[in-house]
Amino acid sequence: MKGHRETWADHCKEQWSGDPPPSGRMAVSCPLVPCSCDCFVSLPPASATREVIFGKNSDRPRDEVQEVVYFPAGCHAKGTKVQCTYIEIDQAERTHAVILSRPAWLWGAEMGANEHGVCIGNEGVWTKEPVGEDEALLGMDLVRLGLERGSSAHEALGVIAALLERYSQGGNCKEQLTPFIYHNTFLLADRTEAWVLETAGQFWAAQRILEGARNISNQLSIGTDISAEHIGLRQHAQKQGWWSGEGEFSFKEVFSLIHQPVRMEAAKARYCAGQQLLHQYSGRITAETFITILGDKASGICVDSEGFRTTGSMVSILPQDPHLPCIHFFTATPDPSRSIFKPFIFVPNVTSFQQVRSPDFGDKDPIKETPRFQSQVDRRHELYKQHQLVLETMDHNKGECKRLQETMQECQLLILEAMKNLLEGSFTLKPQEMADLFYDSVATELKLYK
């Protein structure tokens, strides 16, 4: 977007001259401190237009750095292996182009999209099925594998389910010596539908969503409305004595823990708050709505606690008109209430954006050494460093905080308006501008901070 970069930068540097834009904060209380993620999807008629809107907050250890990375489509020789975070698995002969937001120490991703308009986000969950400390596929590995191998949400679900059954899930989900292990739920979406996939060990159930809005928040949410399931799911539940085999089968009732951990009790409050917000905006949901929801601290959806915080966020617009491009927005920085969501569109020859790529430590990376996690390295990328300086300024200078907040909000509104006009046809970008879009947006943000 080189033809528009200076205009955005000029706008972003100007102090808001009229009434400040609305803060977007919503009064939904959440008394318990959450420590994991929230995913949202909206389909017509909940969406304001003929669009599927996807959004996710990645809530992770407070000092963990999240990077945004792009991998082009690839072809691989039959029999090739791919090294995931912990284990090596068979590689697919073809992988799709993907953009990922991920903790910088691992191979997989917390959330992302592919060139076919598929979006996936995952959440940690604890069930009656015990978690395994043995290293296997992380839920975050499954996010990336689903995006690389699935050309629709349904196909990606099948990929994840098959890999789960073959390789299982397990291993430490934090870059720390103290194990943090969980199973996973996933929200998958494309231009026409969405799926919720919930797992317990190698077992799973899925629910198809064709209209309306849905959210997930670190707990099992699929009841009796099961659209697909592991072939041995019910037999396993009976064998364990969790289900009698009579009456309707509710996945969440059968597999949920009787005594929930504190983190899952907190998730219930967040899940209810998310449902309430989706209901409140039903019929009017846009990308801007999801950006506002993801930045809402009163509900607990935007996490900012001593140990955990929202370290990265994503919102995607998936037009149901296949002739229109999907637009994916990423922060690459913590705290979406004080971050800028920057747009990316899949086109040939995407310009590299190293400003949000963490340093590569090669074989000396603590994740690759044995034993793992014996030391720490500085994974901060350029945008993360500059953004942290801005957050520190905002935390200690109220006057500067107000000015910076208003400037960032104005910049965000300009970005959203430009992308809305692009989809409506009143604004066009040349092919090279499309390839430069995310790079230029990050460069503009860095210029704003400096």
N, C-alpha and C positions, 0 to 999 in steps of 0.2 A: 504494500500500500504506500509506496514511496511518494506518489503524487499527492497523498493526503496526510502524510505523517506530520509535516510542519504545521498544517492547520490544526490537527488534534493537539500537538504539543503547545501551540500558541493558546488554544482554548484552555488546556489544562493548567497552564501557568497563570492565567488570569484569575483573580479572586472573584468569587461569585458576587455579582453586582446587585442582584435583586433579592427576593426572598429566598432563603436557603431551601434546597430541595428537601422533600420529606425524608426523615431518617429511616422510615420503613420498619422501625421496631414494633413488634406486635406484643400485646399484653397477654401472653399465655404463660402461666407460671409453671416452673419445674423445680420442685424443692430439692430433688436429689441430684448430685453431681454425676453426669454421665461420663463414660470413658470409652466410647466407641462411636460408630458411624450412623448416618441417616441417608437413605436413598429415596428418591421421589420420581414418579412418572405421571404424566397427564396425557390422556388421549381425548379427542373430541367425544362427547360434548363438553367435557370439563375444560379443555383448552379453548382459548378465545378464538382461534382460527383452526384451519385444517392442518394442524401440526401436532406431532408427538413431542412433548418436552420432557427431558431427562435431567435429573440433578443429583449430585452427591456431595456430601461433606466427608472427608477422610479425617477421622479423629484418632490421633496417634500420640506416642510419647512426645512430650512438649518440645524437646530439643531435636527431634528427628527432622531431617531435611527431605522435602519432597521435590523431585525434579520432573520436568515434562520432556518426554523424549519421543522422537518419531523414527519409525522403522519402515522402510519401503517394502513393497511386496517382493517375494523371493521365490525362486525355484530351487529345490533341493534333491540331490540324487537319492534314489531309493535305497533304504537301509541306513541313511544318515541319522545320527543321534543329535539331540539338543540338550545342553546343560541348563537345567532350571536352577532355582536358588540352591537346592540341596542335592537333587538327584538328576540323573540323565535318563531321558526317555526317547522313544522313537520320534523322529521329526516327520512332519507332513511333507509331501512332495511339493506342495505349494502353500505359501503363507501370504495372507493379505497385508496390505499396508495398514499400519496402526499408529495412533498417537496415544500415549500413556502418561498418566500421572502416577508416580510411584515413589515409595521410600527409596532413597538413593542407594541403599546397601543391597537391594535384592534384584532378582531377575524379573519377577512378575510385575503386577501393578494393582493399585487400589481401585482404579477406574480408568476408563478409556473408551476409544471408539475406533472403528475400522472404516476402510474406504467404501464399504457397502451400506453405511448408515446404521451399523449395529453399535449399541452402547452397553457396557456392562459395569456394574459396581458390586462390591462384595461387603459383607458384614460378618463380624465374629459372632458365634452363637455357641451356647453350652447346652447339652441335652443329656438324656439318660445314657446315651452311648458314650463311653469314656473316650477322652482325647488321647492321642498317642504321641509320646515323646520321640518315637523313632522318626527319623527324617524321611519325609515323603514329599508330595506336592503341597505347597502352601495354597490356601484359597486365592492368594494374589497371583500365584503362578497360573491357576486355573482361569483367572480373569484374562490374562494375556493370551493363553492358549485358545480360549474360546473366541477371542477377537481375531487371532491370526488364522483360525481354521473355520470360522462360521460366517457364511454370507447372509444369514438372517438370524434373528433372535432365537428362533426355534432350532435352527441348525447348531448354533453356538451352545444352546442348552444340551443338545445331544452329545456334542463334543465333550463338554464338562462332565456330564454324567458318565460317559464311557471311560474317560480318563480317571475319574474318581473310583469307579469300580475296578479298574485295572491296577492303578498305582496307589490308591488310597490318599489320605490327606494327613499331614502331621508335621511336626517340627516347630522350633521356636519362631514366633512371629515378631520378636523384637530384637534389636541389635544390642542385646545385653546378656550377661551371664545367667541372670535369673530367668528361667523359662516362662514364656507367656504363650500358651497354646490354646487354640480354639478350632471348632469346626465352622462352617460357613453357610451363609445364605447369600443369594445373588439376585439382583434385579437386572433383567436383560430387556432391551427395547430396540425396535427398528421403526421404520416409517409406518407400519400398519398395526403392530401389536406389541405387547409386552408380556414377559413371563417372570414369575417369582419362582426361584428354585431354592429349596431349603434342604439342608443335608444333616445327617447324623452318622458320622463315620463314613462308611461306603454306601449307606442307604440314603434315599432322597425322595422328595415329592415335589411336584411342580403345579403351578396354577397359571392358566392363560388369562390374559386381560385384553379385552377388545375395545373397551370404552371406559370413560371415567378416570379417576385418579387413584393412585395406590402408593403406599410408602412402606418401608421396612426399617426396623430399628433394633437390631441385636436380640431378637427373640423369634421363636417360631410363630408364624401368623396364618399358615394354611390349615384350615379346619377340614371339613368334609368335602369342600369344593376342590377336589383333586383332579387335574386334567391329565397328568401322567405321573408315573411312580416307578421306583425300582421294582423289578419283577418279584423279588423276595421280601418286600417291605412288610407286608401284613403277616406273613408266615414267621418272620423274625420277631415281630412284636408279640405274637402269640407264644413263641418259644421262650421269650424272656419273661412272660407272665405280665406284660404291660397291657394286653388287650385280650378279651375273652373270645374274640372271633364272632361275637354276636352284635347285631345292631350296626349303626353307621360307624365308619372309621374316621376319626379326626386326628390328623397328623400331629397337630400342636398339643392336643390333650394326651395322646399316647406317648409322645417322645419328649415333652417338656419335663424339666426337673420339678419334682414336688416342692423342694425347698430351693428357691431361686437364689443365686448369688446377688449381692447388693448391686452389682453392675447391671444385672438384668432387671431388677426392680426399677432402677433408674431408667432403663430402656423403655419400660412400660409407660412411664410418664411422658417420655419423648415421643413415643409412638402415638399416644393419644393426642399430644400437642400437634404433631404433624398431621394427623387425621383432621383435627379441628381446623387447621390452617387451610388444608386442601378443600374442605367443605366450605369454608368462608369465601374462598376465591373461585369456587367451581363455576365454570362457564366463562371465566375471565383470566384463566391462567396463561401466562406468557413466560418467556425466558426471564424477563425482569421480575416477575412474581417469584420465581424459584431463586433468583439471586437474593431477593429480599428475605425469603424464608431461610435460606442457608446462612444468612448473616444475622439471624435472630438469636440474641443471647438470652432474652427473657425466657424463652421456651426451653433452653438448654440445647437447641439444635446446633448453634454455634458454640463450641466448647472452648472455654478459656479457664482451665483450672490449674492447680499447682503441678499436677503430674501429666495431664493430658491436655491437648488443645486440637482444634481443627487445623491441620498442617497443610491441607490442600483442598481445593474445591473445583467442581466441574458442573457446567450446565450445557445441554445440547438442544438444538432445534432440529427436528427431523420432519421436514415438510412431507405431507402425504402425496403431493404432486412430485412424481419421480424426476421431473425435469428441473426441479429446483435443488440447489446444493444444500446439504446438511451443514450446519454451522456449530462448531464445538468451542466452548469457552472454558479456559483454564486460568486459575490464579497463579500457580507455581509458587505461592507464598502463603503463610499462615494467616488465620483470622479473616474470613471472607467479608466481615463487616468493615474491615479496613484494608481491603485488597481490591485490585482491578481484574475483572474477568476479561481475558483477551481472546479474540476469535481466531479459529483455525478452520480452513476448508481444504479438503483433499483435492489436490491437483497434481499434475506431473511436475517433477523437479522442484519440490518444496525447498525453500531456502533454509539452511541449517540455523538453528537458534541455540547456540552454545551458551548464551547468557543465562539459560535456565537448566543447563546440564552440569551436574556435579563432577568434580575431578575424578579421574579414573586411576585407581591405585594398583591395577593389574594383579599380579600374583601376591603382592604384599598386602592386599586388602584383608583385614581381619576376618571377613566372612569366608575367605578361601584358605585360611591357615588352619592347622589342626593342633590343639583344639581351637574352636571358633571363639570369637568375641573376647579375646584376651587383651585387646587394646582398642582405643578409639582414634578415629581420624577425622579431620575437618572436611565434611562433605558439602559445605555451603557453596552455592553457586553465586554468580555475580548479582542477580536480581534479589536473591534471598538476603545477601549482605546489606544491600542498599535499603531494602524494605525493613529490615530489622532496625537500622538507624532511624528510619522514619517513625516506626512504632515507639522506639525509645523517646523520641522527641515528643510524640503525641501523648505519651504517658506522663511526661514531666512538665509540659508547657500547655496549659489549657487554651490560651489564645492561639498558639500555633496549631494545636490539635484541631480546633474548630476550622481554621483556614485550610489545613491539609485535608480534613475530612470532606469539606465542601468542594475542594478542587478535585479530589479523587471521584466524588460522586458526579461532578460535572463531566469529567473525562469518561466515566462509565456510561452516562446517558448519551454522550456523543457516539460512543462505540455501538451501543444498542440501536440508536436511531439509524446509523449508517447501515447496519446489518439488516434492519427491518426494511429500509428502502431498497437494499440489494435484492431481498426476496420479493418485494413488491414490483421491482422492475424500474423504479425511478432513479436508481443509482447503479452504476456499472463499474466493474473493475477489469482492467486488462489482465491477460493471463499471468504476466510477470508480477503484477500487483497482488494477484491471488496467491501466488507462490511465496511472496514476501510478507503476507498478511500477519502471521503470528510474530515473525521476526521484527517487523516494523512496530507492532503493537508493544512488544517488550522494550524495544529501543526507545519508544516514546515514554513509557513508564519510567525507564531509567533516567531519561532526560528530565522528566518531571521531578524526580527525587534529588537529582544533582543540582 
